[in-house]
Amino acid sequence: MSSSRSRRVTRTDVAREAGTSVAVVSYVINNGPRPVAPATRQRVLAAIEKTGYRPNGVARALASGSTQTYGLVVPNIANPFISSMAHALQQEAFADGKVLLLGDAGDDRLRERELINNLLHRQVDGLIYTSVDRHPCIDVIQASGTPCVMIDRIEPGLNVSSIQVNEQQAAYQATRHLVAHGYREVAIICGPMAMLNTQDRLCGWRQALDEDSLAVNERWIFSTDYTRAGGYEATRRMLAGPLPRALFATNEQQAFGCLRALAEQGLKVPEDVALVCFNATQESYYSVPSLTAVRQPVVQMAQAAIAMLREWDGTAHRLEFDFELQPGESCGCRPSGTPDN
């Protein structure tokens, strides 16, 4: 390939083709700051099309102070709830004229910090962030001056914008639903004990049992990873002892692993063990049995996050969204309707 065909086309090439100055080409591309006669503008546009010129996005970003990109850092994109949130955020960012750059921490706190630094070095216009364990790298982000929205509960002392649902209240409502069915022995499969969201969900479970003066059996607290394998392994441990009548899995993936472990032992849901879970996606509706599960308003939360970045004024704003307990067959309910997209 000749050097003339392999090198990048420049504004000088466009100006030569259009018979104008480079400055005029810049005025057309940037729509100013000086006006260009209609006939001259058309010549420049025709020259751009003929030469195949494409503006240098990095240079334009440096000149305008905007890269037209947002960064998104998540704990693990393999989690369907996380991927559904990422999809909704991508849709909203695109509608806002932005490109969303994804960083998947793989449940690794050190990798999370590295990803954040990488995105900040790329000068993203804003950052949306869900931490691996809610020990966020806020110091790094705030030092950069980059607008940031956390999709999580934030400690009161942190001056950070966030969107969230009340996870303790959601866990309470899910457990209360089991108690309302008449189940008196309710176990829990929760996340790793070091994680703050595990503590929130455990507190909600305890609160619901205490309210009805039901025993909180410490042997029925099974801590594990937020994965199918974690739910499967925790259920196997549960099956080695006295069987509870009902179970709250604090993650949809854990619930799927639980269903597999129970089925292997010939146990039916909800006939032998009733089940509810947290963070439902459409998968909960299509599993057999369908899962009764807490759903977060993912689309509305994504819209709010993008709006916060777009309208950033340096002030921390916090929005709490209502959650929904989606009825399914796993607790003994009859499912109603179909899942939202």
N, C-alpha and C positions, 0 to 999 in steps of 0.2 A: 504494500500500500504506500502511495506517495506521501511525502511529508505534508503537502498541502491538504490532503484529505484526512490525515490522521490527527493534525493539531486542532485544538479547540478554536472555534470561530469566535472572534472578538467584536467589540463594538466598532473598532476601526474598520473591520471587514464590511460591516453593515453600512457604515458611513460612506465607504468607497463605492459600494454598490448603489446606494441611494443618491450619491452626489451631494452629500451634506457634511457637516462637521460632526465629530464625535459628540460634542456637547448637545447638538440637536437630537441625535439618537438617544442620548440619556434623558432629555426632556420628554421624549415620546414614551420611553420605557417607564419612567417614573411619574408620568403624567404631571410634569412640572420640574422645576419651579417657574419656568418661563413658558408662555404659550407658543404653540407651533401652528403655522398655517395648515388648514385642512389638506391641501394638495401635498404639502411636504410630509405631513403625518402619514398619508397614504403611501407615499414613496418609501418611507422608512419601514412601515409595516410590511410592505411587499418585499423589501430587501431582507427583513427578518425572516420571513417565510422562505424566501429563495435560498438564503445562506444556511438556514437551519440553526440560527443563533438561539442560544438558551441563556438567560441571565444567570450569573453566578450567585447561587442562593446564599453562600457564606458571605460574600461581599455585600450583598443586599442586607443581610442580617446585621452585619457590622455597621452599615450606614444607617439602618432604621432603628437599631436597638432591639429588634425582635427576630427570633428565629422561626416563629410560627409553629413552634413545637411545644408539647407538654410531655413531661416524663411521668411514668407510672411504675412504682416499685411495689411488688406484691410478694407475700411469703412463698407461695408455690402455685404456679399456674395450672398444675395438674389437678388441683382441687376444683371440682365443677362450680362451686359457688364463686370462687375467686375468678375463674375464667368467665363466668356469666357477668360478673361485675366489670371485668376488663373489657368484655365485648360491648357492654352498654356505654362505658366511658369512651371507647373508641368511636362509637356511633355519634355520641354527643360532641366529641372533639372535632370529628370530621365535619359535622354540621356547623361548627363554629369556625371552620376554615383552618383548623390546626391538624398537625400530624402527631399521633400519640406514640412515644417511644417506650417500649416495655422493658422492664428489668425484673427478672425472676430470681429471687434470692435463694430458692431451693431450700428453704427453712434454715438458712445459715446466716447468723447475725453478722459475721465478718464480711461475707459476700454482699449482704445488704448494704453495708456502709460503703463498700467499694463501688457498687452500682450507683448509689446516690452521688458519690463524688464524680463518677464518670458522666452522669447526666448533668450535673452542675457545671462541669467543664465544657459541656456542649452548649451551655448557656440556654437551657430550656426556659420558656417563658413562665412556666409554673410546674409544680410537682404535686402529684397525687400519691399518697403513701399509706400503705398498710404494713405495719411492722411484723416481723417474725414473732416477737413476743412482747410487743408494746413497751420496749425500751428504745424508743425512736431516736434516730440520729438528728434530733432537732437542732442541736448546737451547730452542726455543720451546715444545715440548711439555712438557719437564721443568720449565720455569719455571712452567707453568700448574698442575702437580701432577696432570695428567690421566693415568690409567692408559693405557699404550700397549704394543701388541705389533707388532713388525715381522715381515713375512713376507719374510725376507731374511737373508743373512749379515750379521752386525754386527761391526764392528771390536772387538777384545778390550777396548779401553779404555773402551768405552761401556757404561754400566750400564743396559742396555735389554733387555727380554724379547723373544724372537724364536722363530720357528719356521722351519724351512728343510730343504732337502736339500743334500747336499754336491755342488755343481754341478761342481766340478773332478773329483770321482770319477765323477759321472754322465757327463761328457764323455769321461773315460778309458774307461769301460765301453762306451760307444757306439762309440768308435774301435776298441777292442779287438775288438768284435764284427765289424767290417769286416775287420780283420787276420786274425781266426780263419777267415773265409771264404777267405783266401788272397790278398786284395787287398793289393798292395804299394805302390801309389801312391795316397795318400789326401789329398785336399784338404779345406779347411774354409771354409765361409761363416760368418763370425762377425758380431757386432754392432759398433757404433762402438767404436773403440779406447779412447776416453776412459772407457768404462763399465767398472766393476769386474767385472761378471758376464761381460763379454767376456774379460777377463783370466783369470778362473777357467776358462772353457770352453776357451780357447786352451791353458792350462797342461795340462789333462787330455788334449787332443788330442796335444800334444807328448810328454807322458809315455808315452802308449800307443805312439807311433811309436819313441821312443827305446828303450823296453823291448825291442823286436824289432829294434833296430839298423837301422830304416828311415830313409831320408833325410827330413828336414823341409825341404821345398821352400818357401822363403819366397814364391815366386811363386804358390804355391797357397793363400795366405791372402787371402781376399777379405772385406774389411770393408764392411759396409753396414747399413742400417736393419733393424730387426726387423719387416719387413713383406713382403707378397707382392711388391710392386714392388721392394723391396730385393733379395730373393732372385732375382728375374727379372733385374735389372740385373747382379748379381754373376755369375750364370751366363753371361750374355752376354759379360762380360769374360773369364771362364774359357774360353769357347769360342773366343776369339781366339788362344789359345796352345795348347801341348801339353795333350791331354786326360788328366786323371787317371782311374784305373780306379774310384775310389770317392770319395764325398763325405760329409762330416759337416756338416749344416746345424744351427746352434745354436738354431734356432727353427722351430716348425712352419710358420709363415707363410712364412718364407724357403724352406722345402722345397717348398711349393706353387708359389711363383714359379719355383723351379728346375725343377720338373716341366714347367711351361709352356714355359720357354725350351728345354729339351732336346727336347720334343715338336716344337717349331717347326723344329728342325734334323733331324728324323727319327731322333733318338737314343732308344733304349729303356732303361727302368729295370726291372730291374738289368742287362740284357744288355750294354749299352754302358757305363753308369755306375751303380754301386750307390749307394744313398743311405740314410742314417739321419738322424734329427733329434732335437731336444730339446723338452721341454714338449708332449707329445702331448695332444690332446683326442680326443673321439669322431670328429672329422673325419679323423684319421689312419687310422682303421680303414676309413672309407668312401671314401677317395680311390682312384684307380686309377693305379698299383698302390697297395695299402695300404702305409702307411709303417711301417717299423721305427723305433720312437721311445721315448725315455725318458718315462715317465709319473710324475707326482708324485701322492701319495695326497691329493687335494684335499679330500675329505670329512673325513678324519681330521685334516688340518691345520686345517680350519675349526673343527671341534669343539674342538681344542686351543686355538685362538686365543680363542674365546668363553669357554672355561673359565678361561683365564688372566685375562681381564677380570673375570669373575664372582667369582673367588677372589682378586682382587688384594690383595696385602699389602705392596706397596712394594718387594719383593725381585725382582731381575731373574732370570728363568728362561729357559733356552734349551733347545729341543727340536730334535733332528735326526731326520728321518724317512727311512726307507728308500725308495728309488725302484725302479721296475720298468722293465726293458727289454722293451717290448711287441713281439713278433715280427710282421713284416709281409712283404709280397712285395718291397719295394723294395731289400732287400739280397740276396735270393735265398732267404730262408726261406719256409716255409709258415706263414701266420697260424694261430693257434689260438684257439678260443673266440670270444666276442663282447665288445665293449667294455663296461665298467661304465658305469652311468648317472652 
